[in-house]
Amino acid sequence: TIYNPNKYSIDTQTDLTGQDIDEKDNKIDDLTKNIKDLENQIKDLNDK
């Protein structure tokens, strides 16, 4: 995680909404994977 003083409190490793940063990173990873899967599906459909 890039330290951004506006977004994160480095002491607690939570952002200002109190959510755990690692947990959010995992959600972002999942979403990124889902988007890649969808892009591949679209590519497959376009190839048909």
PQR file of N, CA, C, O and H, with PARSE charges and radii, in Angstrom:
ATOM      1  N   THR A   1       0.852  -1.196   0.000 -0.4000 1.5000
ATOM      2  CA  THR A   1       0.000   0.000   0.000 -0.0000 2.0000
ATOM      3  C   THR A   1       0.883   1.241   0.000  0.5500 1.7000
ATOM      4  O   THR A   1       1.807   1.352   0.805 -0.5500 1.4000
ATOM      5  N   ILE A   2       0.600   2.158  -0.893 -0.4000 1.5000
ATOM      6  CA  ILE A   2       1.336   3.421  -0.917 -0.0000 2.0000
ATOM      7  C   ILE A   2       0.819   4.278   0.227  0.5500 1.7000
ATOM      8  O   ILE A   2      -0.392   4.415   0.403 -0.5500 1.4000
ATOM      9  H   ILE A   2      -0.151   2.067  -1.547  0.4000 1.0000
ATOM     10  N   TYR A   3       1.726   4.855   1.003 -0.4000 1.5000
ATOM     11  CA  TYR A   3       1.302   5.677   2.134 -0.0000 2.0000
ATOM     12  C   TYR A   3       0.756   6.998   1.628  0.5500 1.7000
ATOM     13  O   TYR A   3       1.471   7.791   1.017 -0.5500 1.4000
ATOM     14  H   TYR A   3       2.709   4.743   0.860  0.4000 1.0000
ATOM     15  N   ASN A   4      -0.499   7.219   1.888 -0.4000 1.5000
ATOM     16  CA  ASN A   4      -1.160   8.467   1.524 -0.0000 2.0000
ATOM     17  C   ASN A   4      -1.776   9.036   2.792  0.5500 1.7000
ATOM     18  O   ASN A   4      -2.771   8.505   3.284 -0.5500 1.4000
ATOM     19  H   ASN A   4      -1.080   6.574   2.385  0.4000 1.0000
ATOM     20  N   PRO A   5      -1.202  10.106   3.329 -0.5600 1.5000
ATOM     21  CA  PRO A   5      -1.644  10.612   4.635  0.2800 2.0000
ATOM     22  C   PRO A   5      -3.110  11.021   4.649  0.5500 1.7000
ATOM     23  O   PRO A   5      -3.743  11.028   5.704 -0.5500 1.4000
ATOM     24  N   ASN A   6      -3.654  11.362   3.481 -0.4000 1.5000
ATOM     25  CA  ASN A   6      -5.057  11.763   3.443 -0.0000 2.0000
ATOM     26  C   ASN A   6      -5.983  10.566   3.589  0.5500 1.7000
ATOM     27  O   ASN A   6      -7.108  10.691   4.072 -0.5500 1.4000
ATOM     28  H   ASN A   6      -3.139  11.357   2.624  0.4000 1.0000
ATOM     29  N   LYS A   7      -5.496   9.406   3.168 -0.4000 1.5000
ATOM     30  CA  LYS A   7      -6.378   8.254   3.077 -0.0000 2.0000
ATOM     31  C   LYS A   7      -6.169   7.267   4.221  0.5500 1.7000
ATOM     32  O   LYS A   7      -7.128   6.665   4.701 -0.5500 1.4000
ATOM     33  H   LYS A   7      -4.582   9.305   2.776  0.4000 1.0000
ATOM     34  N   TYR A   8      -4.930   7.098   4.658 -0.4000 1.5000
ATOM     35  CA  TYR A   8      -4.632   6.041   5.610 -0.0000 2.0000
ATOM     36  C   TYR A   8      -4.036   6.591   6.896  0.5500 1.7000
ATOM     37  O   TYR A   8      -3.292   7.572   6.900 -0.5500 1.4000
ATOM     38  H   TYR A   8      -4.150   7.588   4.267  0.4000 1.0000
ATOM     39  N   SER A   9      -4.386   5.931   7.971 -0.4000 1.5000
ATOM     40  CA  SER A   9      -3.676   6.165   9.225 -0.0000 2.0000
ATOM     41  C   SER A   9      -2.690   5.019   9.388  0.5500 1.7000
ATOM     42  O   SER A   9      -3.096   3.868   9.551 -0.5500 1.4000
ATOM     43  H   SER A   9      -4.991   5.134   7.968  0.4000 1.0000
ATOM     44  N   ILE A  10      -1.394   5.328   9.346 -0.4000 1.5000
ATOM     45  CA  ILE A  10      -0.384   4.269   9.301 -0.0000 2.0000
ATOM     46  C   ILE A  10      -0.315   3.510  10.630  0.5500 1.7000
ATOM     47  O   ILE A  10       0.095   2.350  10.662 -0.5500 1.4000
ATOM     48  H   ILE A  10      -1.065   6.263   9.214  0.4000 1.0000
ATOM     49  N   ASP A  11      -0.715   4.163  11.724 -0.4000 1.5000
ATOM     50  CA  ASP A  11      -0.644   3.525  13.040 -0.0000 2.0000
ATOM     51  C   ASP A  11      -1.562   2.311  13.124  0.5500 1.7000
ATOM     52  O   ASP A  11      -1.167   1.255  13.619 -0.5500 1.4000
ATOM     53  H   ASP A  11      -1.049   5.105  11.698  0.4000 1.0000
ATOM     54  N   THR A  12      -2.776   2.468  12.642 -0.4000 1.5000
ATOM     55  CA  THR A  12      -3.774   1.420  12.836 -0.0000 2.0000
ATOM     56  C   THR A  12      -3.936   0.538  11.611  0.5500 1.7000
ATOM     57  O   THR A  12      -4.594  -0.501  11.668 -0.5500 1.4000
ATOM     58  H   THR A  12      -3.097   3.326  12.240  0.4000 1.0000
ATOM     59  N   GLN A  13      -3.320   0.961  10.479 -0.4000 1.5000
ATOM     60  CA  GLN A  13      -3.496   0.241   9.218 -0.0000 2.0000
ATOM     61  C   GLN A  13      -4.972   0.123   8.834  0.5500 1.7000
ATOM     62  O   GLN A  13      -5.389  -0.859   8.220 -0.5500 1.4000
ATOM     63  H   GLN A  13      -2.785   1.804  10.432  0.4000 1.0000
ATOM     64  N   THR A  14      -5.745   1.131   9.202 -0.4000 1.5000
ATOM     65  CA  THR A  14      -7.108   1.232   8.686 -0.0000 2.0000
ATOM     66  C   THR A  14      -7.205   2.569   7.984  0.5500 1.7000
ATOM     67  O   THR A  14      -6.471   3.500   8.314 -0.5500 1.4000
ATOM     68  H   THR A  14      -5.406   1.929   9.701  0.4000 1.0000
ATOM     69  N   ASP A  15      -8.103   2.674   7.021 -0.4000 1.5000
ATOM     70  CA  ASP A  15      -8.310   3.974   6.406 -0.0000 2.0000
ATOM     71  C   ASP A  15      -9.257   4.784   7.281  0.5500 1.7000
ATOM     72  O   ASP A  15      -9.650   4.342   8.360 -0.5500 1.4000
ATOM     73  H   ASP A  15      -8.699   1.917   6.753  0.4000 1.0000
ATOM     74  N   LEU A  16      -9.616   5.957   6.816 -0.4000 1.5000
ATOM     75  CA  LEU A  16     -10.374   6.866   7.676 -0.0000 2.0000
ATOM     76  C   LEU A  16     -11.800   6.401   7.926  0.5500 1.7000
ATOM     77  O   LEU A  16     -12.462   6.907   8.833 -0.5500 1.4000
ATOM     78  H   LEU A  16      -9.297   6.316   5.939  0.4000 1.0000
ATOM     79  N   THR A  17     -12.287   5.441   7.135 -0.4000 1.5000
ATOM     80  CA  THR A  17     -13.618   4.897   7.400 -0.0000 2.0000
ATOM     81  C   THR A  17     -13.536   3.776   8.428  0.5500 1.7000
ATOM     82  O   THR A  17     -14.560   3.237   8.847 -0.5500 1.4000
ATOM     83  H   THR A  17     -11.750   5.030   6.399  0.4000 1.0000
ATOM     84  N   GLY A  18     -12.313   3.425   8.835 -0.4000 1.5000
ATOM     85  CA  GLY A  18     -12.136   2.379   9.839 -0.0000 2.0000
ATOM     86  C   GLY A  18     -12.076   0.985   9.259  0.5500 1.7000
ATOM     87  O   GLY A  18     -11.982   0.008  10.002 -0.5500 1.4000
ATOM     88  H   GLY A  18     -11.481   3.862   8.494  0.4000 1.0000
ATOM     89  N   GLN A  19     -12.128   0.875   7.937 -0.4000 1.5000
ATOM     90  CA  GLN A  19     -12.044  -0.448   7.330 -0.0000 2.0000
ATOM     91  C   GLN A  19     -10.597  -0.903   7.261  0.5500 1.7000
ATOM     92  O   GLN A  19      -9.683  -0.100   7.074 -0.5500 1.4000
ATOM     93  H   GLN A  19     -12.203   1.668   7.333  0.4000 1.0000
ATOM     94  N   ASP A  20     -10.409  -2.197   7.415 -0.4000 1.5000
ATOM     95  CA  ASP A  20      -9.065  -2.757   7.349 -0.0000 2.0000
ATOM     96  C   ASP A  20      -8.539  -2.671   5.917  0.5500 1.7000
ATOM     97  O   ASP A  20      -9.223  -3.066   4.973 -0.5500 1.4000
ATOM     98  H   ASP A  20     -11.152  -2.849   7.567  0.4000 1.0000
ATOM     99  N   ILE A  21      -7.325  -2.154   5.764 -0.4000 1.5000
ATOM    100  CA  ILE A  21      -6.761  -1.920   4.433 -0.0000 2.0000
ATOM    101  C   ILE A  21      -6.570  -3.238   3.683  0.5500 1.7000
ATOM    102  O   ILE A  21      -6.894  -3.333   2.499 -0.5500 1.4000
ATOM    103  H   ILE A  21      -6.769  -1.833   6.531  0.4000 1.0000
ATOM    104  N   ASP A  22      -6.046  -4.254   4.370 -0.4000 1.5000
ATOM    105  CA  ASP A  22      -5.808  -5.537   3.706 -0.0000 2.0000
ATOM    106  C   ASP A  22      -7.105  -6.112   3.164  0.5500 1.7000
ATOM    107  O   ASP A  22      -7.147  -6.656   2.060 -0.5500 1.4000
ATOM    108  H   ASP A  22      -5.783  -4.177   5.332  0.4000 1.0000
ATOM    109  N   GLU A  23      -8.163  -5.984   3.956 -0.4000 1.5000
ATOM    110  CA  GLU A  23      -9.469  -6.497   3.547 -0.0000 2.0000
ATOM    111  C   GLU A  23      -9.926  -5.809   2.261  0.5500 1.7000
ATOM    112  O   GLU A  23     -10.446  -6.455   1.351 -0.5500 1.4000
ATOM    113  H   GLU A  23      -8.129  -5.542   4.853  0.4000 1.0000
ATOM    114  N   LYS A  24      -9.726  -4.493   2.200 -0.4000 1.5000
ATOM    115  CA  LYS A  24     -10.118  -3.733   1.005 -0.0000 2.0000
ATOM    116  C   LYS A  24      -9.251  -4.136  -0.182  0.5500 1.7000
ATOM    117  O   LYS A  24      -9.748  -4.260  -1.301 -0.5500 1.4000
ATOM    118  H   LYS A  24      -9.304  -3.969   2.939  0.4000 1.0000
ATOM    119  N   ASP A  25      -7.957  -4.339   0.058 -0.4000 1.5000
ATOM    120  CA  ASP A  25      -7.064  -4.757  -1.023 -0.0000 2.0000
ATOM    121  C   ASP A  25      -7.530  -6.085  -1.609  0.5500 1.7000
ATOM    122  O   ASP A  25      -7.504  -6.283  -2.823 -0.5500 1.4000
ATOM    123  H   ASP A  25      -7.553  -4.238   0.967  0.4000 1.0000
ATOM    124  N   ASN A  26      -7.962  -7.000  -0.723 -0.4000 1.5000
ATOM    125  CA  ASN A  26      -8.442  -8.302  -1.187 -0.0000 2.0000
ATOM    126  C   ASN A  26      -9.686  -8.143  -2.043  0.5500 1.7000
ATOM    127  O   ASN A  26      -9.831  -8.806  -3.070 -0.5500 1.4000
ATOM    128  H   ASN A  26      -7.984  -6.839   0.264  0.4000 1.0000
ATOM    129  N   LYS A  27     -10.586  -7.261  -1.618 -0.4000 1.5000
ATOM    130  CA  LYS A  27     -11.805  -7.021  -2.399 -0.0000 2.0000
ATOM    131  C   LYS A  27     -11.446  -6.463  -3.769  0.5500 1.7000
ATOM    132  O   LYS A  27     -12.031  -6.853  -4.780 -0.5500 1.4000
ATOM    133  H   LYS A  27     -10.468  -6.722  -0.784  0.4000 1.0000
ATOM    134  N   ILE A  28     -10.478  -5.542  -3.799 -0.4000 1.5000
ATOM    135  CA  ILE A  28     -10.051  -4.948  -5.072 -0.0000 2.0000
ATOM    136  C   ILE A  28      -9.451  -6.024  -5.969  0.5500 1.7000
ATOM    137  O   ILE A  28      -9.715  -6.054  -7.171 -0.5500 1.4000
ATOM    138  H   ILE A  28     -10.003  -5.224  -2.978  0.4000 1.0000
ATOM    139  N   ASP A  29      -8.637  -6.916  -5.378 -0.4000 1.5000
ATOM    140  CA  ASP A  29      -8.048  -8.006  -6.154 -0.0000 2.0000
ATOM    141  C   ASP A  29      -9.140  -8.874  -6.771  0.5500 1.7000
ATOM    142  O   ASP A  29      -9.063  -9.244  -7.942 -0.5500 1.4000
ATOM    143  H   ASP A  29      -8.423  -6.892  -4.402  0.4000 1.0000
ATOM    144  N   ASP A  30     -10.165  -9.197  -5.966 -0.4000 1.5000
ATOM    145  CA  ASP A  30     -11.277 -10.018  -6.458 -0.0000 2.0000
ATOM    146  C   ASP A  30     -11.982  -9.325  -7.618  0.5500 1.7000
ATOM    147  O   ASP A  30     -12.285  -9.949  -8.634 -0.5500 1.4000
ATOM    148  H   ASP A  30     -10.228  -8.897  -5.014  0.4000 1.0000
ATOM    149  N   LEU A  31     -12.239  -8.027  -7.455 -0.4000 1.5000
ATOM    150  CA  LEU A  31     -12.931  -7.270  -8.501 -0.0000 2.0000
ATOM    151  C   LEU A  31     -12.095  -7.228  -9.773  0.5500 1.7000
ATOM    152  O   LEU A  31     -12.621  -7.368 -10.878 -0.5500 1.4000
ATOM    153  H   LEU A  31     -11.992  -7.521  -6.629  0.4000 1.0000
ATOM    154  N   THR A  32     -10.789  -7.033  -9.610 -0.4000 1.5000
ATOM    155  CA  THR A  32      -9.894  -6.985 -10.765 -0.0000 2.0000
ATOM    156  C   THR A  32      -9.945  -8.308 -11.520  0.5500 1.7000
ATOM    157  O   THR A  32      -9.984  -8.339 -12.750 -0.5500 1.4000
ATOM    158  H   THR A  32     -10.362  -6.919  -8.713  0.4000 1.0000
ATOM    159  N   LYS A  33      -9.944  -9.407 -10.750 -0.4000 1.5000
ATOM    160  CA  LYS A  33     -10.003 -10.736 -11.359 -0.0000 2.0000
ATOM    161  C   LYS A  33     -11.324 -10.911 -12.103  0.5500 1.7000
ATOM    162  O   LYS A  33     -11.347 -11.435 -13.217 -0.5500 1.4000
ATOM    163  H   LYS A  33      -9.912  -9.382  -9.751  0.4000 1.0000
ATOM    164  N   ASN A  34     -12.423 -10.473 -11.490 -0.4000 1.5000
ATOM    165  CA  ASN A  34     -13.741 -10.578 -12.120 -0.0000 2.0000
ATOM    166  C   ASN A  34     -13.792  -9.795 -13.425  0.5500 1.7000
ATOM    167  O   ASN A  34     -14.350 -10.261 -14.419 -0.5500 1.4000
ATOM    168  H   ASN A  34     -12.405 -10.047 -10.586  0.4000 1.0000
ATOM    169  N   ILE A  35     -13.202  -8.599 -13.415 -0.4000 1.5000
ATOM    170  CA  ILE A  35     -13.185  -7.765 -14.622 -0.0000 2.0000
ATOM    171  C   ILE A  35     -12.399  -8.462 -15.726  0.5500 1.7000
ATOM    172  O   ILE A  35     -12.827  -8.475 -16.880 -0.5500 1.4000
ATOM    173  H   ILE A  35     -12.749  -8.220 -12.608  0.4000 1.0000
ATOM    174  N   LYS A  36     -11.247  -9.045 -15.378 -0.4000 1.5000
ATOM    175  CA  LYS A  36     -10.439  -9.757 -16.375 -0.0000 2.0000
ATOM    176  C   LYS A  36     -11.226 -10.926 -16.959  0.5500 1.7000
ATOM    177  O   LYS A  36     -11.198 -11.163 -18.167 -0.5500 1.4000
ATOM    178  H   LYS A  36     -10.899  -9.035 -14.440  0.4000 1.0000
ATOM    179  N   ASP A  37     -11.936 -11.660 -16.082 -0.4000 1.5000
ATOM    180  CA  ASP A  37     -12.753 -12.786 -16.550 -0.0000 2.0000
ATOM    181  C   ASP A  37     -13.810 -12.300 -17.538  0.5500 1.7000
ATOM    182  O   ASP A  37     -14.025 -12.916 -18.582 -0.5500 1.4000
ATOM    183  H   ASP A  37     -11.959 -11.467 -15.101  0.4000 1.0000
ATOM    184  N   LEU A  38     -14.467 -11.191 -17.199 -0.4000 1.5000
ATOM    185  CA  LEU A  38     -15.505 -10.643 -18.073 -0.0000 2.0000
ATOM    186  C   LEU A  38     -14.913 -10.192 -19.408  0.5500 1.7000
ATOM    187  O   LEU A  38     -15.508 -10.405 -20.464 -0.5500 1.4000
ATOM    188  H   LEU A  38     -14.292 -10.691 -16.351  0.4000 1.0000
ATOM    189  N   GLU A  39     -13.741  -9.568 -19.349 -0.4000 1.5000
ATOM    190  CA  GLU A  39     -13.094  -9.122 -20.587 -0.0000 2.0000
ATOM    191  C   GLU A  39     -12.800 -10.313 -21.494  0.5500 1.7000
ATOM    192  O   GLU A  39     -12.972 -10.244 -22.711 -0.5500 1.4000
ATOM    193  H   GLU A  39     -13.257  -9.395 -18.491  0.4000 1.0000
ATOM    194  N   ASN A  40     -12.350 -11.412 -20.873 -0.4000 1.5000
ATOM    195  CA  ASN A  40     -12.064 -12.616 -21.653 -0.0000 2.0000
ATOM    196  C   ASN A  40     -13.334 -13.182 -22.270  0.5500 1.7000
ATOM    197  O   ASN A  40     -13.328 -13.626 -23.418 -0.5500 1.4000
ATOM    198  H   ASN A  40     -12.210 -11.468 -19.884  0.4000 1.0000
ATOM    199  N   GLN A  41     -14.425 -13.166 -21.508 -0.4000 1.5000
ATOM    200  CA  GLN A  41     -15.707 -13.664 -22.023 -0.0000 2.0000
ATOM    201  C   GLN A  41     -16.169 -12.820 -23.213  0.5500 1.7000
ATOM    202  O   GLN A  41     -16.649 -13.350 -24.215 -0.5500 1.4000
ATOM    203  H   GLN A  41     -14.430 -12.804 -20.576  0.4000 1.0000
ATOM    204  N   ILE A  42     -16.018 -11.508 -23.089 -0.4000 1.5000
ATOM    205  CA  ILE A  42     -16.417 -10.604 -24.182 -0.0000 2.0000
ATOM    206  C   ILE A  42     -15.575 -10.888 -25.424  0.5500 1.7000
ATOM    207  O   ILE A  42     -16.089 -10.939 -26.541 -0.5500 1.4000
ATOM    208  H   ILE A  42     -15.629 -11.077 -22.275  0.4000 1.0000
ATOM    209  N   LYS A  43     -14.270 -11.073 -25.207 -0.4000 1.5000
ATOM    210  CA  LYS A  43     -13.373 -11.375 -26.320 -0.0000 2.0000
ATOM    211  C   LYS A  43     -13.815 -12.661 -27.021  0.5500 1.7000
ATOM    212  O   LYS A  43     -13.861 -12.732 -28.249 -0.5500 1.4000
ATOM    213  H   LYS A  43     -13.853 -11.032 -24.299  0.4000 1.0000
ATOM    214  N   ASP A  44     -14.142 -13.680 -26.210 -0.4000 1.5000
ATOM    215  CA  ASP A  44     -14.596 -14.956 -26.768 -0.0000 2.0000
ATOM    216  C   ASP A  44     -15.850 -14.756 -27.604  0.5500 1.7000
ATOM    217  O   ASP A  44     -15.962 -15.299 -28.703 -0.5500 1.4000
ATOM    218  H   ASP A  44     -14.105 -13.622 -25.212  0.4000 1.0000
ATOM    219  N   LEU A  45     -16.790 -13.980 -27.085 -0.4000 1.5000
ATOM    220  CA  LEU A  45     -18.050 -13.742 -27.802 -0.0000 2.0000
ATOM    221  C   LEU A  45     -17.798 -12.995 -29.110  0.5500 1.7000
ATOM    222  O   LEU A  45     -18.429 -13.283 -30.127 -0.5500 1.4000
ATOM    223  H   LEU A  45     -16.699 -13.539 -26.192  0.4000 1.0000
ATOM    224  N   ASN A  46     -16.886 -12.049 -29.079 -0.4000 1.5000
ATOM    225  CA  ASN A  46     -16.592 -11.272 -30.282 -0.0000 2.0000
ATOM    226  C   ASN A  46     -15.922 -12.131 -31.350  0.5500 1.7000
ATOM    227  O   ASN A  46     -16.078 -11.887 -32.547 -0.5500 1.4000
ATOM    228  H   ASN A  46     -16.373 -11.816 -28.253  0.4000 1.0000
ATOM    229  N   ASP A  47     -15.178 -13.136 -30.904 -0.4000 1.5000
ATOM    230  CA  ASP A  47     -14.473 -14.004 -31.844 -0.0000 2.0000
ATOM    231  C   ASP A  47     -15.419 -14.965 -32.550  0.5500 1.7000
ATOM    232  O   ASP A  47     -15.090 -15.483 -33.617 -0.5500 1.4000
ATOM    233  H   ASP A  47     -15.051 -13.334 -29.932  0.4000 1.0000
ATOM    234  N   LYS A  48     -16.596 -15.209 -31.964 -0.4000 1.5000
ATOM    235  CA  LYS A  48     -17.513 -16.196 -32.552 -0.0000 2.0000
ATOM    236  C   LYS A  48     -18.232 -15.643 -33.766  0.5500 1.7000
ATOM    237  O   LYS A  48     -19.038 -16.343 -34.379 -0.5500 1.4000
ATOM    238  H   LYS A  48     -16.863 -14.788 -31.097  0.4000 1.0000
TER
END
